[in-house]
Amino acid sequence: MSDLIITVPAEFAGQRADKFICENTDLSRSFAVTLLESGDCLINGVPCKKNYKLKDGDILRLSIPDTEEPDILPENIPLNIVYEDSDLLVVNKPKGMVVHPAPGHYTGTLVNALMFHCKDSLSGINGIIRPGIVHRIDKDTSGLLIVAKNDNAHNGLAAQIKSHSFTRRYEAVVLGGIRENGTVNAPLSRHKTDRKKMAVTPDGREAITHYEIIENYGKYTHLRLTLETGRTHQIRVHLSYIGHPVAGDPVYGDGKPKWLEGQCLHAREIGFTHPITGKELFFTSPLPEYFEKMLKNISRGYNEL
């Protein structure tokens, strides 16, 4: 059992306790409710209900039970595999699929599907929660992802990512008209008050995103983005930072068209040197239906949010 103590900042006064805990820790809202209902979350030393409205300066003490590694089970979930050999595979992940298990998402993930498909042939470097996962993309981002089947392949791929010799290009539709290609060079770290978010901070880790205009539609721009680094939420935070958030981004955006489900961001291209054979590999994923629909709508001038 470990204790987490949080003092409520003034800007969160009036927010429900369960929502505040969810947004300012790594805990899910349902787990926050469990802590509140079981008396394992005290506010100013006394138990309270999940809908308690917080006050400036309230002190929360959360008693969090020690976690046990859950059993991650194989699941027969169809995979769109664009390449596979004895060392690795490249998967085209659909929007809405979580990459690896986490609290609240222990089933239905890419890892569950990979365990069924690959059996025991997945690298173990990242432990039982993330077998084979060398890099990840967000739940609501679609596109290409590489999976390592053994530790040698995993180490070789990780070294390429670290040395920036690993090509990753995305496409996105963003809010607003962008007139010139450019680069965002802005360090990223965890948000100071919302631990589920990332933010541009002076003391963050180096993060560089290059963007190129494919088409400017006035109220929206279709971009090609190349990652020089691969930080959590990098593209989404960088585009929001320059005033052009990804269309449909529920965290860093300003809203979304009623006809767009989720954020319009797709991992389009991936290129790397095979870590075992040394062969240069490059793969492209077609734009998914939701993305094509977005482009068709904005090209027709349907720009209402």
Salt bridges, closest charged atoms under 4 A:
ASP3 OD2 - ARG61 NH1 3.24
ASP18 OD2 - ARG16 NH2 2.95
ASP18 OD2 - ARG29 NE 3.41
GLU84 OE2 - HIS117 NE2 3.06
GLU84 OE2 - LYS149 NZ 2.70
ASP85 OD2 - HIS274 NE2 2.69
ASP138 OD1 - ARG136 NH1 3.79
ASP138 OD1 - HIS233 NE2 3.80
ASP138 OD2 - ARG236 NH1 2.85
GLU171 OE1 - HIS222 NE2 2.70
GLU171 OE2 - ARG268 NE 2.88
ASP203 OD2 - LYS192 NZ 3.81
GLU212 OE2 - ARG224 NH1 3.36
GLU228 OE1 - HIS210 NE2 2.65
ASP249 OD2 - ARG236 NE 2.89
GLU269 OE1 - ARG169 NH1 3.09
